[in-house]
Amino acid sequence: MTADWQNAGFGLYLHWPFCASKCPYCDFNSHVSASIGVDAWQAAYLAQIDAWADRTQGRILNTVFFGGGTPSLMPASLVDAIMDRIRARWSLANDFEATLEANPTSVDASKFAAFRMAGINRVSLGIQALNNNDLRALGRMHDVDEALAAFDIARAAFDRVSFDLIYARQGQTLPMWEAELRRALDMAIDHLSLYQLTVEPGTVFAQRQARGGLRGLPGDDAAADMYDVTTDICRDYGFHGYEVSNYARPGSESQHNLIYWRYGDYIGIGPGAHGRITDLCGRRATEAPRDPAQWLAIAQNGYGCDEAPLSPIDCAQEYLMMSLRLTEGCDRVRLQAMIGSEFNGDALRDLVQMGMIECTDTHIRATPDGRLVLNAVVSKLFEDLQ
């Protein structure tokens, strides 16, 4: 019998928790440290790879993703050692994708050449804005010229280069975003991640907003207009919106992130890393300690994470939540196999009548209107899984 995760693949996420500075909007598990013991981190990562490889013998690895934090701050020798161990412990897919996130301030040609030699074949660059005033407001350490120079270096080293932009920023109007997006698409290769600015709890932006200091953010209607025009303009340039915040030329989608959204299996290694793994006991959620020192202290002696079993309903909820982010939507046959019956309850019918969901014989998809309020749509659908 084919395990469900094989419908979506098998990936490895590796978290490097360190940054040169902490951005005020960021709620990721990232830390600024004056001193990093690279040898200890290398030993921990390699030990984790070995432990998970022992547990997943016989699998073909489709992707690896170095996230953070700022993985481009990692020594090239560390990335090389990790990639060597990955190749030694798993068979790699023919179209294996190895992505590394980078910030413009930590990009140089010789280091990117070394990353490429180590086996990295895709880079995701955190540009975030093409406006110097907004870069400063976002707490970024680079300016536009540095971002463009970093992009040119990345493009020279790698065939596949994606970059991120944030929209619905303070003081940003729809015409301003349209012009910036067209500039980004003029330089883009095959993939863009375009995120609406959200004020996350626990961030500096959240504290600033609570004091009334985060002014000029576009309202909900203006942000929705920006989302709509983003999809339209990207389509004009040949980039389809295959996920809520991601746009690509056909065939250039992020294969690693598709494993998440299509609900495959993935290992999470590093402080705060999450994973989903299927074994003879069923599907399990894994979560590593967020504190870098705590994770480092235990990572060389085991899996370095806590595990919790997922029930069939847990899996169905997670699959719905992730797959509805994709334009392709949720596979009804897979969902039915998870819950043991047809998924066709009152909440689904109500959402179809409201124009938030569309159904075919094979798939359930969020409509453009439904994608604007996707969290509410997913929460409503969960009622049919009770």
SULDA-V417713 format. One line per field, one symbol per residue. ss: DSSP state (H for helix, E for strand, C for the rest). phi: phi as a letter, one per 20 degrees, with the letter a starting at -180 (. if undefined). Layout:
ss=???
phi=???
This chain:
ss=CCCHHHHCCEEEEEEECECCCCCCCCCCCCECCCCCCHHHHHHHHHHHHHHHHHHCCCCEEEEEEEEECCHHHCCHHHHHHHHHHHHHHCEEEEEEEEEEEECHHHCCHHHHHHHHHHCCCEEEEEEECCCHHHHHHCCCCCCHHHHHHHHHHHHHHCCEEEEEEEECCCCCCHHHHHHHHHHHHHHCCCEEEEEECCCCCCCHHHHHHHCCCCCCCCCHHHHHHHHHHHHHHHHHCCCEEEECCEEECCCCCCHHHHHHHCCCEEEEECCCCEEEEEECCEEEEEECCCCHHHHHHHHCCCCCCEEEECCHHHHHHHHHHHHCCECCCEEHHHHHHHHCCCCCCHHHHHHHHCCCEEECCCEEEECHHHHHCHHHHHHHHHHHHC
phi=.ffgfffcocccdcddedcfbdffeedfecbdcfbcegffffffffffgffffgfdgneeeebccedalcffffggfffffffgffffdcfdffdgdcdcebdgfddbffffffffffpfcbcddeembdbffffffemfeddfffffffffffffecfdcdbdcdcmegmedffffgffffffffefebbcdcdffceegnefffffffemeddnfgfgfffffffffgfffgffendeeebgcccbfgndfffffffffemeebedcogmfdbccdcfeoececbegffgfffffdfecrfmbecbfdfgfgfffffggffffeffndffffffffembfeaefffffffffnecccdfdcdcffgffffcfgfffgffgffdf
